[in-house]
Amino acid sequence: MKKQEAKKDVVIYQAKSGAIELAVNTKQETFLLTQQQVAQIFDVQKAAISKHVKNIFDSGELEKRATVSILETVQTEGKRTINRQVEFYNLDLVLSIGYRVNSVKATKFRQWATKTLRAHIVDGYTINKSRVAQNYDAFMKTVADVRALLPKGANIDNESILELVTLFADTWLSLDAYDKDALTIRGATKKSVKITAETFSKALGVLKESLIQKGEATDLFATERERGSAAGIIGNVMQSFGGNEVYPTVEEKAAHLLYFVIKNHPFLDGNKRSGAYAFVWFLAKAKVLDTTRMTPPALTAITLLIAESDPKDKDKMVGLVLAMLARAGKRKRSA
């Protein structure tokens, strides 16, 4: 049984449908109820809850160690502040109690639970409509935040925007963090990965030959506008100052390589495709690319965003690429 401090601002009640509803503060991370709260939900005395809990444990239906936590609560009695240890029940135990209690509210709960379970079995899913409604505004703001990076009249379709937003769905990333310097990029990889203008040109040459054979490019593809344009980009990405690399991590180098190739227009044709290819090529050389997370549509979306973005938003666009790589790295580590 876990011992920890109890959270505050928890309101528990039973909806008319029979569903158990909880209103908690934003830091609440789990579902834990006291015996008194469970009695309140099902409209019975605490003694009835105690009896059912004992029977649940005696029958081996659930284990006390796995379902009961002892939390420390602080209560004020007169002028005294008293710390007490109180048992809290988790969701599994509350549900088991709900199927045993004999009361009108418990009956409504069982009817609701059975209906929800049946819908899940028949349809393969259930939808929490109130949760969807609550998150809708946050979702639309995320889409708006991505669009806000674009100049007026930028031609990027909704599917490309949504593909990019999907990458951050598990964190509801808001680009407001960039303005406040609040976005923390984790999982940066510091390792030695050296590339030269020659190796970069050879890699693009392989891509160019493949595209020409497919009829998807001409000889102008990846042909430099001015001699040394590509070498200048590689020099910027790999530069050092005072003995330290300006872009010390693999992710920073890759993000700037992508940005510079797209925005500096070093080639007569194919700057966006060349930039995307260089980005993937560099990450592959560094062996940090998670191809299951970095999908072609996602790469297309970020490439288009960079191409259409205002130059003043360079840091934001690079930050967005770094955030995307951080999410890909997190997915890979948790797989």
Secondary structure, DSSP 8 states (H G I E B T S, - for coil): --EEE--S--EEEE-TTS-EEEE--TT--S-EEEHHHHHHHHT--HHHHHHHHHHHHHTTSS-HHHHEEEEEEEEEETTEEEEEEEEEEEHHHHHHHHTT--SHHHHHHHHHHHHHHHHHHHHS----HHHHHHHHHHHHHHHHHHHHTS-TT----HHHHHHHHHHTTTTT--THHHHTT---------------HHHHHHHHHHHHHHHHHHTS--TTBT-BSSTTHHHHHHHHHH-EETTEESS-SHHHHHHHHHHHHHHH--BSB-HHHHHHHHHHHHHHHHT---TTTS-HHHHHHHHHHHHHS-GGGHHHHHHHHHHHHHHHHHHHHH-
